[in-house]
């Protein structure tokens, strides 16, 4: 799910947002609890809490839901129970939330488009503004002094709250041990009180809160701070607390547009794109290259381009900034590391910095979905699969058409990249007939190339596994095996076993001799006919080296010689396909001394190949299967021994260590044995072929399955 940041004047905690940027809400782990349907319904969202374990979101229909740990009743559900299933907050549905902030208790404060303020959660210091210290278990409107005001923005420190009205008046309430409410005393403020003194007559346009400090920007670019100042976070040149707003004199020559507060540090952005920082620097959060606190504003990122956005959050020691060209930098505490210089990231927005590197991984502002028809590249590809409007190629399978894009197939699949060459007839066709695979299987394969996913029942997945083996799509093979093994049940176990037996029977390799096999065995030399698929202009040296590698792999330590046709000099080929196809195959003759022990009684040569060789052999088999070898008469064999043309057949799959890969048939067999009583009562069991049933019973008996 991707959220975008809406254009607005000032976002949560006084930071301006800019052009629409895609934000992946899935980067916050808590959202993995939601279903795809719930994710798709989100219009706005915020992750909060001391461990980023609570979340609130607003849907497109303006319903409000919460889920998570529920510390201090911060979910507002009316109880203290945690929930991984979203619960609706009826009191806020339809209220059109415009700004939201949270404290460390945590407590939550928000305002609506109508200017109403609601609060709930921890209230030990009257930070909910209702005149009590009782926890707020449900959202309650904050009324005192705010009913006649239209509030446009809220901000929270650890245990105090602020609200900014449309006409520029600022109100604060809650914990005031350091003067962060700005009342002139250190007594807690139980209800909203207007912050005046130096702000009297000023029009406040932006607000932000540190843990126990407060900052404000007025419309002429002046910056004011009050509250705790032990680390210099007020930027006044000293570390004394301030009980009322005090102007940051060091910024008198600049016009500040945005202000952001971290746990105990502050960032300010001017109208010229200059960035200033001051306050605590234990983790390098000021970006000055050291860890020394700064009592007054210091300009940073001077060598960078114009900064357009800054980000910080009172619950973290992390800072972030975005430049005019869209580059995002981060510094401070990043996943436990102290980054003292602004570090260029690969992110597209500052929000991703907090999702991936802040501790806790909260959202530093309320994210809003922008209603635009935006599709990612992956989503666009998925949408265009089997689209007649944009396709340039059709596959016809079982009389049905599948519309695809040749470029996509060439990019995604080596089989098609080879097929769509200028000297292949397929490259000129608008419709390609497929008769080796069923329609559901081939459609699933093509859709996989567009989506990287497979949606097939396990019975069809075996057919797709066959295709994946044929086309050397190793990742697809793993997906199919996963589907089959996860989808096997008592009802389909024997059906899958039957299919697996047929599949594994196909992939057993033997170089099966032709009708001349017996005669060849009696001669002095066995000649294997190995076919190598290649381009017309393949260099001889490249071809010969490839063949020698295959020879070494196949024959092993047996003495042999290889006689290869010099393609570069003679340009002679063994034609395998009909001339109309425009295809050619190069060949090599391998001389293998007669080794009777290698021949079975059926005249088969049980040579096993590693998967690197087998995959190519299997792919060639699928291409050549059912077609006759036509040998050009003008090519003379360099050997006097009679040539036995071997059928190109599938390969027994071994890993590169020469060990058999996991056997699908064996997996299905074991499942049937482990659930013998249940599976023998299914229809599929009694519909098995007689020989297969007999073989199963015999094999199961050897395992002791019928001893009871």
C-alpha positions in Angstrom: 0.0 0.0 0.0 1.4 3.4 -0.9 0.4 6.6 0.7 1.2 10.1 -0.5 1.8 13.2 1.4 -0.8 15.9 0.7 0.1 19.5 -0.1 -0.7 21.6 2.9 0.6 24.6 4.8 2.0 23.0 7.9 1.8 19.4 8.9 2.0 17.8 12.4 4.5 19.4 14.7 5.0 22.4 12.4 6.7 20.8 9.4 5.6 21.8 5.9 4.9 19.1 3.4 5.5 19.5 -0.3 4.8 17.7 -3.5 3.1 14.3 -3.6 5.6 11.6 -2.6 4.8 7.9 -2.6 5.2 6.4 0.9 5.0 2.6 1.4 3.0 2.2 4.6 4.2 -1.4 4.7 7.6 -0.2 5.9 6.0 0.2 9.3 5.7 -3.4 10.6 2.5 -2.9 12.4 0.6 -2.5 9.1 1.5 -6.1 8.2 -1.4 -7.1 10.6 -3.9 -5.7 8.1 -5.5 -7.5 5.2 -5.0 -6.2 1.7 -8.6 -5.0 1.7 -8.0 -3.0 4.9 -4.8 -1.6 3.5 -6.6 -0.5 0.3 -9.2 1.3 2.4 -6.7 3.7 4.1 -6.9 7.4 3.4 -4.8 8.7 6.3 -2.6 6.9 8.9 -0.3 7.4 11.8 1.9 5.0 13.8 2.7 6.2 17.4 3.5 4.9 20.9 6.7 4.4 22.9 7.5 1.3 20.8 5.6 2.2 17.6 3.0 -0.4 18.6 -0.1 1.6 18.1 -1.7 2.9 14.9 -4.7 4.9 13.8 -6.1 5.2 10.3 -8.9 6.9 8.5 -10.6 5.2 5.5 -11.9 6.6 2.2 -15.4 6.5 3.7 -14.1 8.6 6.7 -14.3 5.8 9.2 -11.7 5.8 11.9 -10.0 2.6 13.1 -7.3 1.8 15.7 -5.2 -1.2 16.6 -2.2 -2.1 18.6 -0.9 -2.5 22.2 -3.2 0.2 23.7 -0.9 1.5 26.4 -2.7 3.9 28.8 -5.9 3.5 26.7 -4.3 5.4 23.9 -6.4 3.5 21.3 -9.6 5.1 22.7 -11.6 2.0 22.4 -13.2 2.2 25.8 -11.2 -0.6 27.4 -7.5 -1.3 28.1 -7.3 -4.4 25.8 -4.8 -4.6 23.0 -6.0 -5.7 19.6 -4.4 -6.9 16.4 -7.8 -6.6 14.7 -8.7 -2.9 13.9 -11.5 -1.5 16.0 -13.7 1.4 14.9 -13.8 4.6 16.8 -17.5 5.6 16.3 -17.1 9.0 18.0 -14.6 10.1 15.3 -16.2 8.6 12.2 -17.2 11.3 9.7 -15.2 14.0 11.6 -12.6 14.5 8.8 -9.4 14.5 10.8 -6.9 17.1 9.5 -4.1 17.1 12.1 -2.9 14.6 14.7 -0.2 14.4 17.3 0.7 12.2 20.2 2.7 12.2 23.5 4.9 9.7 25.3 2.2 8.5 27.7 1.0 8.1 25.1 -1.9 10.5 24.7 -3.4 11.5 21.4 -4.7 14.9 20.3 -6.3 15.7 17.0 -8.3 18.3 15.2 -10.9 18.1 12.5 -11.6 20.2 9.4 -14.3 21.9 11.4 -11.7 23.0 13.9 -12.8 20.7 16.8 -10.2 19.2 19.1 -10.4 15.6 20.5 -8.1 13.9 23.0 -7.7 10.6 24.8 -5.2 8.3 26.5 -2.7 9.1 29.3 -3.8 12.0 31.4 -1.6 12.0 34.5 -0.6 15.6 33.9 -3.9 16.9 32.5 -2.5 16.7 29.0 -6.0 15.9 27.7 -7.2 19.4 28.7 -10.4 18.2 30.3 -9.6 19.6 33.8 -8.9 16.1 35.3 -6.1 13.6 35.6 -8.3 10.6 34.8 -7.2 8.6 31.8 -9.3 9.2 28.7 -10.6 5.8 27.5 -12.5 7.2 24.6 -12.1 10.4 22.4 -13.6 13.4 24.1 -13.8 16.9 22.7 -11.5 19.5 24.3 -13.8 22.4 25.0 -12.4 25.0 27.4 -11.4 28.1 25.5 -11.4 26.2 22.2 -15.1 26.0 21.4 -15.1 29.4 19.8 -11.9 28.8 17.9 -11.2 26.9 14.7 -8.1 24.8 15.4 -6.0 24.0 12.4 -3.0 22.2 14.0 -2.1 20.4 17.1 1.3 19.3 18.6 2.2 17.2 21.6 5.3 16.9 23.8 5.9 14.1 26.2 3.0 15.1 28.5 1.8 18.5 27.3 -0.3 19.6 24.3 -0.7 22.7 22.1 -3.3 23.8 19.6 -3.0 26.5 16.9 -6.1 28.4 15.7 -6.9 29.7 12.3 -6.4 33.3 13.4 -2.9 32.6 14.8 -3.7 32.2 18.5 -1.8 29.4 20.4 -3.1 27.4 23.3 -1.2 25.0 25.6 -2.0 22.7 28.5 -0.7 19.7 30.5 2.6 19.1 32.2 4.5 22.3 33.0 7.4 21.3 35.2 9.8 23.3 33.0 7.5 26.0 31.8 6.6 24.2 28.5 3.0 25.4 28.7 4.3 29.0 28.7 2.1 30.3 31.5 4.9 31.9 33.5 4.9 29.3 36.2 5.7 25.6 36.6 2.2 24.5 37.7 0.5 22.0 35.5 -2.2 23.5 33.3 -5.4 21.4 33.4 -7.2 23.1 30.5 -6.2 25.0 27.4 -4.7 28.4 28.1 -3.7 31.0 25.5 0.1 31.5 25.3 0.8 35.2 25.3 3.6 37.3 26.7 6.0 37.8 23.8 3.5 36.2 21.4 0.9 38.8 22.3 -0.2 40.4 19.0 1.8 37.9 17.0 0.2 35.6 14.4 1.6 32.1 14.9 1.8 30.0 11.8 3.7 26.9 12.9 4.2 24.9 16.2 6.4 22.0 17.4 7.1 20.3 20.6 10.2 18.6 22.0 9.8 16.3 25.0 9.5 19.1 27.5 10.0 22.2 25.3 7.8 24.2 22.9 8.6 26.2 19.7 6.5 28.5 17.5 7.0 30.3 14.2 5.2 33.6 13.6 4.2 35.0 10.2 7.1 37.3 9.9 9.6 34.4 10.2 10.6 34.9 13.9 11.1 31.9 16.1 10.1 31.6 19.8 10.9 28.9 22.3 10.0 28.1 25.9 10.2 25.3 28.5 13.2 23.0 29.2 16.5 24.2 27.9 19.1 22.0 29.6 20.6 21.0 26.2 20.2 24.4 24.6 17.1 23.2 22.5 15.5 26.7 22.8 18.5 28.2 20.9 18.8 31.1 23.3 22.6 30.9 23.8 22.2 29.5 27.3 20.8 26.4 29.0 18.3 28.0 31.4 14.7 27.0 31.3 12.1 29.6 30.0 8.7 29.9 31.6 7.4 32.1 28.8 8.1 32.4 25.1 11.5 33.9 24.2 12.6 34.9 20.8 15.6 33.1 19.2 17.7 36.2 18.6 20.4 34.3 16.6 17.9 33.9 13.8 17.0 37.5 13.5 18.6 37.9 10.1 16.6 35.1 8.5 13.0 34.3 7.8 12.1 30.8 9.2 9.3 28.9 7.4 9.4 25.5 9.2 10.3 24.3 12.6 10.8 20.7 13.9 11.6 19.3 17.3 13.3 16.1 18.2 13.6 14.7 21.7 15.9 17.6 22.8 17.0 19.3 19.6 15.5 21.7 17.1 15.7 22.2 13.3 14.7 25.4 11.5 14.3 25.9 7.7 14.4 29.4 6.2 12.7 30.8 3.1 16.0 30.6 1.3 16.3 26.8 1.9 18.9 27.2 4.6 18.9 24.7 7.5 19.8 25.5 11.1 20.1 23.1 14.1 20.7 23.5 17.8 20.2 21.6 21.2 21.2 18.1 22.2 23.8 16.3 20.0 24.5 13.1 21.9 23.8 11.0 18.8 24.9 13.5 16.2 21.3 14.7 15.6 22.5 18.2 14.8 24.5 17.0 11.8 27.5 19.1 12.7 30.0 16.3 12.4 30.5 16.0 16.2 28.5 15.2 19.3 28.8 18.6 21.1 25.6 20.3 22.1 24.8 23.7 20.5 23.2 26.4 22.6 22.6 28.6 19.5 21.5 27.8 16.0 24.2 26.5 13.7 23.9 26.3 9.9 24.3 22.8 8.5 24.3 21.2 5.0 25.8 24.4 3.7 27.5 22.5 0.8 24.2 20.9 -0.2 21.5 22.2 -2.5 18.5 24.1 -1.3 16.6 22.2 1.5 12.8 22.1 1.1 11.7 19.9 4.0 12.9 19.0 7.5 11.7 16.3 9.8 12.1 15.4 13.5 10.0 13.8 16.2 9.9 14.4 20.0 10.2 10.7 20.7 13.4 10.2 18.7 16.9 11.5 18.2 16.7 11.3 14.5 16.8 14.1 11.9 16.0 14.1 8.2 15.9 16.7 5.4 14.9 16.7 1.7 16.5 18.9 -0.9 15.1 20.6 -4.0 16.1 17.8 -6.3 14.4 15.2 -4.1 17.5 13.8 -2.3 16.7 12.7 1.3 19.4 12.9 4.0 19.3 11.5 7.5 21.5 11.9 10.6 21.4 11.3 14.4 20.4 8.0 16.0 19.8 5.7 13.1 19.1 2.1 14.1 21.4 2.5 17.1 24.2 4.1 15.2 25.3 7.7 15.7 25.4 9.4 12.3 27.0 12.9 12.9 26.9 14.1 9.2 23.8 14.2 7.0 23.9 11.0 5.1 22.4 10.7 1.6 19.8 7.9 1.5 18.0 6.1 -1.3 14.6 7.2 0.1 12.2 9.4 -1.8 10.7 11.1 1.3 11.7 11.9 4.9 9.0 9.6 6.3 10.9 6.5 5.1 13.8 7.6 7.3 11.6 7.3 10.4 10.0 4.0 9.2 13.4 2.3 8.6 15.9 4.0 11.0 14.2 5.9 13.8 13.9 4.4 17.3 11.0 4.0 17.8 9.8 3.7 14.2 6.9 6.1 14.5 5.4 8.4 11.9 6.5 12.0 12.5 3.4 13.4 10.8 -0.1 12.2 9.7 0.2 10.6 6.2 -2.6 11.2 3.8 -3.6 9.4 0.6 -3.8 11.5 -2.4 -6.5 10.4 -4.8 -4.7 9.8 -8.1 -4.6 6.9 -10.5 -1.0 6.1 -9.8 0.4 2.6 -10.6 3.8 1.3 -9.9 5.7 -0.5 -12.7 4.8 -3.8 -11.2 1.2 -2.9 -10.9 1.1 -1.6 -14.5 2.6 -4.8 -15.8 0.1 -6.9 -13.9 -2.8 -4.8 -15.3 -1.7 -5.2 -18.9 -1.4 -9.0 -18.8 -3.7 -10.6 -21.3 -4.8 -7.2 -22.6 -5.9 -7.3 -26.2 -5.6 -3.5 -26.5 -1.9 -3.3 -25.9 -0.5 -6.8 -26.8 1.5 -7.5 -29.9 1.5 -11.3 -29.6 -1.0 -14.1 -28.9 -0.6 -17.6 -27.8 -3.3 -20.1 -28.8 -3.7 -22.9 -26.2 -6.6 -25.4 -26.3 -8.3 -23.1 -28.7 -8.1 -20.1 -26.3 -6.0 -17.0 -26.8 -3.6 -15.4 -24.3 -2.5 -11.8 -25.1 1.0 -10.8 -24.2 3.8 -8.4 -25.0 6.9 -9.7 -26.8 9.2 -7.3 -25.1 8.1 -8.3 -21.6 8.6 -12.0 -22.5 12.1 -11.3 -23.8 13.1 -9.4 -20.7 11.7 -11.9 -18.3 12.5 -15.3 -19.8 15.6 -16.7 -21.5 13.4 -19.2 -23.5 11.6 -16.4 -25.2 14.7 -14.3 -25.5 16.1 -17.1 -27.6 12.9 -17.8 -29.5 12.4 -14.2 -30.7 15.5 -13.9 -32.7 15.5 -12.6 -36.3 16.2 -16.0 -37.8 13.4 -17.7 -35.8 10.0 -17.8 -37.6 8.3 -17.2 -34.2 9.7 -13.7 -34.3 7.5 -12.9 -37.2 4.3 -14.6 -36.0 1.3 -12.9 -34.4 -0.1 -16.1 -33.1 1.9 -19.0 -31.7 0.3 -22.4 -31.2 1.1 -24.3 -28.0 0.2 -28.0 -27.8 2.6 -29.3 -25.1 0.8 -27.7 -22.1 -2.8 -27.1 -21.1 -4.4 -23.6 -21.1 -4.5 -23.1 -17.3 -0.8 -24.1 -17.0 0.5 -22.0 -19.9 -1.6 -19.0 -18.8 -0.3 -19.3 -15.3 3.2 -19.3 -16.6 2.8 -16.2 -18.7 1.0 -14.5 -15.9 4.0 -15.4 -13.6 6.3 -13.5 -16.0 4.1 -10.4 -15.4 3.5 -10.7 -11.7 6.2 -13.0 -10.1 3.4 -15.0 -8.5 1.5 -18.2 -9.2 -2.2 -18.9 -8.4 -2.9 -22.5 -9.3 -4.3 -25.5 -7.5 -1.6 -28.1 -6.6 -3.0 -30.5 -9.3 -2.2 -28.0 -12.0 1.1 -26.9 -10.4 2.6 -30.2 -11.4 2.0 -29.3 -15.0 3.5 -25.9 -14.4 6.5 -27.6 -12.8 6.9 -29.6 -16.0 6.9 -26.4 -18.0 9.3 -24.6 -15.6 11.7 -27.5 -15.9 11.4 -27.4 -19.7 12.0 -23.6 -19.8 14.7 -23.7 -17.2 12.8 -21.4 -14.9 14.4 -22.4 -11.6 12.5 -19.9 -9.4 9.2 -21.0 -10.9 10.1 -24.6 -10.2 10.6 -23.8 -6.5 7.3 -21.9 -6.4 5.5 -24.9 -8.0 7.1 -27.3 -5.5 6.0 -25.1 -2.7 2.4 -24.9 -3.9 2.3 -28.7 -4.3 3.8 -29.5 -0.9 1.7 -26.9 0.9 -1.5 -27.9 -1.0 -1.4 -31.6 -0.5 -4.4 -33.0 1.4 -5.9 -36.4 2.1 -8.4 -35.8 -0.7 -5.8 -35.0 -3.4 -2.8 -36.9 -2.2 -3.2 -39.9 -4.5 -4.0 -37.6 -7.5 -0.8 -35.7 -6.8 1.1 -38.9 -6.3 -0.1 -40.2 -9.7 0.9 -36.9 -11.4 4.2 -36.9 -9.6 5.0 -40.4 -10.7 4.3 -39.4 -14.3 6.4 -36.2 -14.0 9.3 -38.0 -12.3 9.1 -40.7 -15.0 9.6 -38.1 -17.6 12.6 -36.5 -16.0 14.5 -39.7 -15.6 17.4 -39.5 -18.0 18.6 -42.3 -20.0 20.2 -41.8 -23.4 17.9 -44.3 -25.0 19.3 -46.0 -28.0 17.5 -46.3 -31.3 16.7 -49.6 -33.1 20.4 -50.0 -33.8 21.4 -50.1 -30.1 22.2 -53.8 -29.9 24.3 -53.7 -33.0 26.2 -50.6 -31.8 27.0 -52.3 -28.5 28.8 -55.1 -30.3 31.1 -52.7 -32.2 34.3 -51.3 -30.8 33.0 -47.8 -30.2 29.7 -46.3 -28.9 29.0 -43.0 -30.5 26.8 -40.6 -28.7 25.0 -37.9 -30.8 24.9 -34.8 -28.7 23.0 -31.8 -29.9 23.8 -28.2 -29.0 21.3 -25.4 -29.7 23.2 -22.4 -31.0 23.2 -19.3 -33.2 24.3 -19.5 -36.8 27.3 -17.3 -36.2 28.6 -19.1 -33.1 32.3 -19.1 -33.0 34.0 -22.5 -33.3 36.1 -22.0 -30.2 33.1 -21.1 -28.1 31.1 -24.1 -29.3 34.0 -26.5 -28.9 34.8 -25.4 -25.4 31.1 -25.8 -24.4 31.1 -29.3 -25.9 34.3 -30.2 -24.1 32.7 -29.1 -20.8 29.7 -31.3 -21.5 32.0 -34.2 -22.4 33.9 -33.9 -19.2 30.8 -33.8 -17.2 29.0 -36.6 -18.9 31.8 -39.1 -19.5 33.8 -38.2 -16.4 37.1 -40.1 -16.1 36.3 -42.4 -19.1 38.7 -42.0 -22.0 37.0 -40.3 -24.9 37.7 -38.0 -27.8 35.5 -35.3 -29.3 35.2 -34.6 -33.0 33.5 -31.3 -33.6 32.5 -29.8 -36.9 34.4 -26.6 -37.6 31.4 -24.3 -37.8 33.5 -21.2 -38.6 35.1 -22.8 -41.6 32.5 -25.2 -43.1 29.2 -23.6 -41.9 27.7 -27.0 -42.1 24.8 -28.1 -39.8 22.6 -30.9 -39.0 19.1 -29.8 -39.8 16.7 -30.8 -37.0 13.6 -28.6 -37.6 11.6 -28.2 -40.8 13.3 -25.7 -43.1 10.3 -23.4 -42.8 11.3 -22.8 -39.2 14.6 -21.4 -40.1 16.3 -23.1 -37.2 19.7 -24.8 -37.1 21.3 -27.1 -34.6 25.1 -27.7 -34.2 26.3 -31.2 -33.4 29.2 -33.0 -31.9 30.2 -36.6 -32.1 31.4 -38.2 -28.8 33.3 -41.4 -28.9 32.8 -43.5 -25.8 34.6 -46.8 -25.3 32.2 -49.7 -24.7 31.6 -50.0 -21.0 29.2 -52.9 -20.6 28.6 -52.1 -16.9 27.1 -48.8 -18.0 24.5 -50.4 -20.1 21.3 -51.8 -18.6 19.6 -55.0 -19.9 17.2 -52.8 -21.8 20.0 -51.2 -23.8 19.8 -47.9 -21.8 22.8 -45.8 -20.9 22.1 -44.6 -17.3 24.3 -41.5 -17.4 23.3 -38.9 -14.9 24.1 -35.2 -15.4 24.3 -32.2 -13.0 21.4 -29.8 -13.2 23.5 -27.2 -15.1 23.7 -29.7 -18.0 20.4 -31.3 -17.4 18.4 -28.1 -17.7 19.6 -27.4 -21.2 19.1 -31.0 -22.2 15.6 -31.0 -20.9 14.8 -27.7 -22.7 16.1 -29.1 -26.0 14.1 -32.2 -25.5 10.9 -30.2 -25.2 11.8 -28.4 -28.4 12.8 -31.5 -30.3 10.3 -34.0 -28.8 8.3 -35.8 -31.5 10.4 -34.5 -34.4 12.6 -36.6 -36.6 16.3 -35.9 -37.0 17.1 -35.1 -40.6 20.9 -35.5 -41.2 22.3 -33.7 -44.3 23.5 -36.3 -46.8 26.5 -34.2 -47.8 28.1 -34.4 -44.3 30.4 -37.4 -44.0 31.0 -39.0 -40.7 34.7 -38.8 -39.7 34.4 -42.1 -38.0 33.9 -45.5 -39.7 31.8 -46.9 -36.8 28.1 -47.0 -37.4 26.3 -44.0 -35.9 23.4 -44.6 -33.6 21.3 -41.5 -33.5 20.1 -41.2 -30.0 16.8 -39.7 -29.0 17.2 -36.4 -27.0 15.3 -37.3 -23.8 14.9 -35.6 -20.4 17.4 -35.6 -17.6 17.5 -36.9 -14.1 17.9 -33.8 -12.0 20.9 -33.7 -9.7 22.3 -30.8 -7.9 25.8 -29.6 -8.7 27.3 -32.0 -6.2 25.9 -35.0 -8.1 23.2 -35.7 -5.5 19.6 -36.2 -6.4 17.3 -33.2 -5.8 14.3 -33.5 -3.5 11.9 -36.0 -5.1 8.4 -34.8 -5.5 7.1 -38.4 -6.0 8.8 -39.4 -2.7 7.2 -36.5 -0.9 3.7 -37.4 -2.1 4.4 -41.1 -1.3 5.4 -40.4 2.3 2.3 -38.2 2.8 0.1 -41.0 1.5 1.8 -43.5 3.8 1.5 -41.2 6.8 -2.2 -40.7 6.2 -2.9 -44.2 4.8 -6.2 -44.9 6.5 -7.7 -41.6 5.3 -6.3 -41.6 1.7 -7.4 -45.2 1.0 -11.0 -44.1 1.6 -10.8 -41.4 -1.1 -12.2 -41.8 -4.6 -8.8 -40.9 -6.1 -7.2 -44.0 -4.5 -9.6 -46.4 -6.1 -9.3 -44.6 -9.5 -5.5 -45.2 -9.7 -4.1 -47.2 -12.5 -3.7 -50.9 -11.7 0.1 -51.0 -12.1 0.5 -47.8 -10.2 -1.7 -49.0 -7.3 0.1 -52.3 -7.3 3.5 -50.5 -7.1 2.3 -48.2 -4.3 1.0 -51.1 -2.2 4.3 -53.0 -2.7 6.4 -50.0 -1.8 4.2 -49.1 1.1 4.4 -52.7 2.4 8.2 -52.5 2.4 7.9 -49.5 4.6 5.8 -51.4 7.0 2.7 -49.4 6.3 0.4 -52.4 6.4 1.9 -54.2 9.4 -1.1 -53.2 11.6 
